[in-house]
Amino acid sequence: MFQHIKDLQFDARVSRPDPRFARILLDQFGGGNGELKAAMQYFVQAFGCRRAYPDKYDLLMDVATEEFSHLEIVGATITMLLEGVNGELKNAAEGNLVAQLGNGSAKKNDVVGMAMSNPRFLIESGGGPMVTDSNGEPWTGAFVNANGDLTVDLRSNIGAESRAKIVYERLLQFTDDPHVQDTLRFLMTREIAHFQQFAAALTTIEPNFPPGIMQGDLRFTHTYYNMSPGEDARGPWNKGKGPWAAGEQWEYVEDPVAQVEETQGQAEKTVEGHQRDPKATKKAEKALASQRSTEVSSATPTGERGWSTYGAPVE
């Protein structure tokens, strides 16, 4: 159940209209890294983990709801940046706007002149935000990543918050309005907070690597192929112990072409740099599959059921 509170989470303000920046800010309203995408992504992800991971359901719904409030902040800011557009459109009934556009008298600093950088503000929205990005591409559900595996979804969310944070950083370079900058900094900072929340939630799910249940072929999980020879870089991504699996060392293949030929297209490749027994891996997969199945099945009620408990704790 949602209840709209008319006060914004952050007091969005603008110093003056700026339709040109309003167009750029549309990226965070209806763009692929924007607030609507984040809200819908976390909202959709939450449904699948409500009973198996009620704590993560609570986290996802809380953040999704906050993202809707951020969408409102962005929409309110865009609307204030466009103030004056709607009034000029009303004047068009007497031909004033048509005359301005026709004879080029709409000066660069006029609200109408600035709004011409995105004519859809004049033709379609009438001074409000549109569910598009800054280029007018409409929002789509294809932006939403929800895979039904919580470790995968949380990693997607960490990436989403990272991208949104960078977008706000860049947006700050395109406005000198101190009030708008304050709003953008607040929204940028909340991306940092959400990044930390999702990262912390991921650490509470053990094991969480690799994503899913299957462990992968031990011959290839820690193999690094030098696919671009010349001044080759070495680091913890291809040298020494791997970042997750204890005791496993990276195997560096200097010449992948020769390696493929020598192993008959990997068919004869042996396990290198690993301490795990393949049989133990299969056993671990079965144990993890049973663990995940139990987490979901034990939380799934039988018989007639309802979604809400209206005050009673979720069983």
C-alpha positions as MATLAB code, in Angstrom:
seq = 'MFQHIKDLQFDARVSRPDPRFARILLDQFGGGNGELKAAMQYFVQAFGCRRAYPDKYDLLMDVATEEFSHLEIVGATITMLLEGVNGELKNAAEGNLVAQLGNGSAKKNDVVGMAMSNPRFLIESGGGPMVTDSNGEPWTGAFVNANGDLTVDLRSNIGAESRAKIVYERLLQFTDDPHVQDTLRFLMTREIAHFQQFAAALTTIEPNFPPGIMQGDLRFTHTYYNMSPGEDARGPWNKGKGPWAAGEQWEYVEDPVAQVEETQGQAEKTVEGHQRDPKATKKAEKALASQRSTEVSSATPTGERGWSTYGAPVE';
ca = [
       0.000    0.000    0.000;
       1.406    3.358   -1.012;
       0.458    6.714    0.415;
       1.625    9.870   -1.286;
       3.016   12.549    1.008;
       3.054   15.889   -0.770;
       6.318   17.089    0.780;
       9.437   15.972   -1.074;
      12.153   13.935    0.636;
      14.558   16.747   -0.278;
      13.479   20.362   -0.785;
      14.048   20.717   -4.522;
      14.475   24.336   -5.644;
      15.662   26.217   -8.711;
      16.960   29.770   -9.112;
      15.467   30.326  -12.562;
      13.961   28.437  -15.503;
      16.430   26.488  -17.605;
      14.714   24.293  -20.232;
      18.048   23.280  -21.728;
      19.193   21.669  -18.493;
      15.694   20.231  -18.006;
      16.259   18.250  -21.185;
      19.578   16.883  -19.927;
      18.028   16.005  -16.560;
      15.443   13.833  -18.343;
      18.105   11.116  -18.365;
      17.485   10.629  -14.648;
      13.712   10.615  -15.099;
      13.135    8.234  -17.994;
      16.630    7.118  -18.968;
      18.292    3.730  -18.699;
      20.193    4.687  -15.526;
      17.478    6.884  -14.032;
      15.246    6.821  -10.991;
      12.271    5.136  -12.682;
      14.497    2.283  -13.845;
      15.905    1.828  -10.328;
      12.484    1.970   -8.664;
      10.982   -0.599  -11.020;
      14.029   -2.868  -10.884;
      14.072   -3.163   -7.098;
      10.271   -3.325   -6.950;
      10.163   -6.270   -9.382;
      13.071   -8.071   -7.704;
      11.386   -7.887   -4.316;
       8.413  -10.070   -5.245;
      10.474  -13.220   -5.745;
      12.278  -13.086   -2.404;
       9.467  -12.023   -0.046;
       9.169  -15.324    1.818;
      12.588  -16.884    1.310;
      14.497  -13.692    2.216;
      12.053  -11.406    4.054;
      14.873   -9.131    5.205;
      16.020   -8.574    1.603;
      12.383   -8.082    0.545;
      12.169   -5.300    3.097;
      15.422   -3.758    1.836;
      14.373   -3.899   -1.836;
      10.921   -2.448   -1.158;
      12.354    0.329    1.014;
      14.910    1.335   -1.602;
      12.394    0.986   -4.453;
       9.998    3.289   -2.631;
      12.775    5.794   -1.981;
      13.648    5.695   -5.676;
      10.051    6.621   -6.496;
      10.477    9.604   -4.191;
      13.675   10.501   -6.055;
      11.758   10.254   -9.327;
       9.357   12.828   -7.886;
      12.269   15.099   -6.933;
      13.685   14.893  -10.459;
      10.244   15.456  -12.000;
       9.588   18.440   -9.746;
      12.960   19.936  -10.636;
      12.328   19.486  -14.368;
       8.904   21.108  -14.010;
      10.370   24.125  -12.194;
      13.117   24.412  -14.799;
      10.378   24.563  -17.456;
       8.206   27.153  -15.730;
       7.188   29.728  -18.298;
       6.808   27.258  -21.142;
       3.154   26.565  -20.447;
       2.335   30.267  -20.208;
       3.928   30.927  -23.565;
       1.923   28.076  -25.050;
      -1.270   29.750  -23.854;
      -0.212   32.911  -25.714;
       0.032   30.837  -28.871;
      -3.757   30.998  -29.112;
      -3.347   34.622  -30.233;
      -0.453   33.815  -32.520;
       2.249   35.277  -30.265;
       4.310   32.105  -30.028;
       3.898   31.339  -33.704;
       5.116   34.819  -34.557;
       8.128   34.516  -32.258;
       9.159   31.202  -33.757;
       8.398   32.253  -37.292;
      10.425   35.433  -37.371;
      13.217   34.239  -35.106;
      12.519   36.789  -32.384;
      12.649   34.138  -29.637;
      15.946   35.203  -28.115;
      18.516   32.742  -26.862;
      17.757   33.465  -23.214;
      13.958   33.368  -23.562;
      12.196   30.404  -21.990;
      10.653   29.523  -25.336;
      13.992   29.903  -27.085;
      15.636   27.535  -24.602;
      12.756   25.073  -24.817;
      13.341   24.825  -28.555;
      16.374   22.644  -27.735;
      13.732   19.987  -27.123;
      10.550   20.922  -29.059;
       8.638   18.103  -27.372;
       8.500   20.280  -24.254;
       6.443   22.693  -26.358;
       4.432   20.180  -28.379;
       3.795   17.268  -26.025;
       4.550   17.888  -22.352;
       3.485   21.506  -22.041;
       6.046   22.193  -19.355;
       6.379   18.897  -17.478;
       8.730   15.901  -17.603;
       8.349   13.140  -20.134;
       9.112    9.467  -19.633;
      12.086    9.579  -21.979;
      15.802   10.148  -21.843;
      17.450   13.379  -22.974;
      17.312   12.261  -26.614;
      13.598   11.531  -26.480;
      13.978    7.738  -26.374;
      11.061    6.345  -24.347;
      11.523    4.434  -21.123;
      11.193    0.669  -21.501;
      10.868   -2.306  -19.212;
      13.944   -3.717  -20.947;
      15.956   -1.460  -18.613;
      14.884   -3.628  -15.644;
      17.234   -6.430  -14.564;
      15.560   -9.089  -12.418;
      16.963  -12.612  -12.689;
      15.296  -14.397   -9.788;
      18.640  -15.179   -8.130;
      19.184  -12.754   -5.283;
      22.984  -12.776   -5.526;
      22.722  -11.884   -9.217;
      20.103   -9.202   -8.584;
      22.107   -7.564   -5.806;
      25.170   -7.414   -8.044;
      23.027   -5.824  -10.768;
      21.837   -3.275   -8.244;
      25.366   -2.414   -7.147;
      26.146   -1.722  -10.811;
      22.952    0.309  -11.263;
      23.739    2.542   -8.292;
      27.307    3.008   -9.550;
      26.112    4.135  -12.974;
      23.492    6.484  -11.557;
      26.084    8.051   -9.260;
      28.356    8.811  -12.209;
      25.441   10.317  -14.190;
      24.714   12.729  -11.329;
      28.407   13.630  -11.166;
      28.305   14.562  -14.833;
      24.986   16.393  -14.591;
      26.549   18.658  -11.963;
      28.942   19.934  -14.629;
      26.077   21.283  -16.760;
      24.313   23.605  -14.321;
      25.529   26.559  -12.283;
      22.260   26.870  -10.357;
      23.264   26.366   -6.683;
      19.822   25.062   -5.723;
      19.789   22.492   -8.514;
      23.341   21.493   -7.586;
      22.222   20.875   -3.995;
      19.448   18.586   -5.239;
      21.786   16.684   -7.538;
      24.330   16.212   -4.749;
      21.636   14.807   -2.459;
      20.501   12.352   -5.123;
      24.104   11.407   -5.945;
      24.841   10.776   -2.268;
      21.826    8.504   -1.894;
      23.214    6.380   -4.748;
      26.323    5.879   -2.608;
      24.167    4.847    0.354;
      22.206    2.345   -1.722;
      25.437    0.932   -3.175;
      26.618    0.208    0.365;
      23.285   -1.291    1.401;
      23.189   -3.730   -1.509;
      26.855   -4.652   -1.042;
      26.266   -5.330    2.655;
      23.184   -7.419    1.895;
      25.171   -9.546   -0.559;
      27.719  -10.425    2.134;
      24.943  -11.902    4.309;
      24.203  -14.583    1.706;
      26.751  -17.382    1.990;
      28.019  -18.769   -0.219;
      27.419  -16.095   -2.851;
      30.124  -16.954   -5.378;
      29.844  -17.958   -8.110;
      26.318  -16.628   -8.762;
      23.761  -19.400   -8.959;
      24.438  -22.984   -7.910;
      26.761  -24.604  -10.439;
      30.459  -24.157   -9.676;
      31.859  -24.215  -13.200;
      34.468  -26.380  -14.867;
      37.580  -26.386  -12.683;
      39.813  -26.380  -15.756;
      38.670  -22.885  -16.664;
      37.471  -21.036  -13.555;
      40.932  -19.561  -12.883;
      42.433  -19.500  -16.365;
      43.489  -16.157  -17.835;
      44.020  -16.002  -21.603;
      46.450  -13.371  -22.891;
      44.301  -12.361  -25.850;
      46.124   -9.095  -26.653;
      49.883   -9.828  -26.525;
      52.393   -7.010  -26.169;
      53.192   -5.049  -22.987;
      51.042   -7.486  -21.034;
      49.697   -6.312  -17.701;
      49.782   -8.576  -14.682;
      47.860   -8.096  -11.471;
      45.523   -9.800   -8.992;
      43.117  -10.482  -11.873;
      45.582  -12.863  -13.546;
      48.369  -13.552  -11.063;
      48.540  -15.141   -7.634;
      45.553  -16.298   -5.619;
      42.082  -15.748   -7.003;
      39.850  -13.230   -5.211;
      37.210  -15.632   -3.921;
      38.070  -19.326   -3.882;
      40.612  -20.015   -1.157;
      43.835  -21.649   -2.319;
      43.158  -21.330   -6.036;
      45.840  -19.755   -8.177;
      45.433  -18.003  -11.510;
      46.743  -19.947  -14.503;
      48.194  -17.486  -17.021;
      48.128  -18.674  -20.641;
      50.746  -16.638  -22.479;
      49.930  -18.015  -25.941;
      46.244  -18.982  -26.217;
      46.588  -20.158  -29.832;
      49.302  -22.673  -28.955;
      47.398  -23.712  -25.836;
      44.227  -24.444  -27.835;
      46.195  -26.540  -30.334;
      48.076  -28.442  -27.630;
      44.882  -29.308  -25.753;
      42.923  -30.245  -28.882;
      40.472  -27.393  -28.411;
      40.555  -27.671  -24.575;
      39.406  -31.322  -24.695;
      42.683  -32.501  -23.124;
      43.209  -29.581  -20.773;
      43.950  -30.572  -17.179;
      43.187  -28.768  -13.948;
      45.884  -26.239  -13.033;
      46.245  -24.163   -9.898;
      43.343  -25.755   -8.044;
      43.077  -27.681   -4.798;
      39.447  -28.712   -5.198;
      38.499  -32.280   -6.025;
      35.985  -32.411   -8.928;
      33.944  -34.907   -6.921;
      33.895  -32.507   -4.002;
      32.675  -29.803   -6.384;
      29.729  -31.935   -7.449;
      28.958  -32.596   -3.819;
      29.095  -28.873   -3.074;
      26.692  -28.185   -5.943;
      24.185  -30.680   -4.609;
      24.477  -29.274   -1.105;
      24.016  -25.702   -2.336;
      21.062  -26.671   -4.517;
      19.445  -28.337   -1.505;
      20.167  -25.286    0.669;
      18.639  -22.827   -1.823;
      15.661  -25.104   -2.435;
      15.037  -25.413    1.297;
      15.259  -21.632    1.753;
      12.520  -21.146   -0.822;
      10.387  -24.224   -0.185;
      10.283  -23.900    3.585;
       9.014  -20.358    3.222;
       6.335  -21.259    0.669;
       2.917  -21.872    2.237;
       0.622  -24.650    1.095;
      -3.074  -24.523    0.342;
      -5.039  -21.306    0.200;
      -2.892  -18.265    0.708;
      -2.989  -14.489    0.697;
      -0.302  -11.899    0.190;
      -0.980   -9.607    3.133;
      -1.243  -10.476    6.809;
      -2.576   -7.072    7.963;
      -0.549   -6.696   11.118;
       0.409  -10.321   11.710;
       4.026  -11.329   10.983;
       4.733  -13.116    7.707;
       5.046  -16.835    8.424;
];
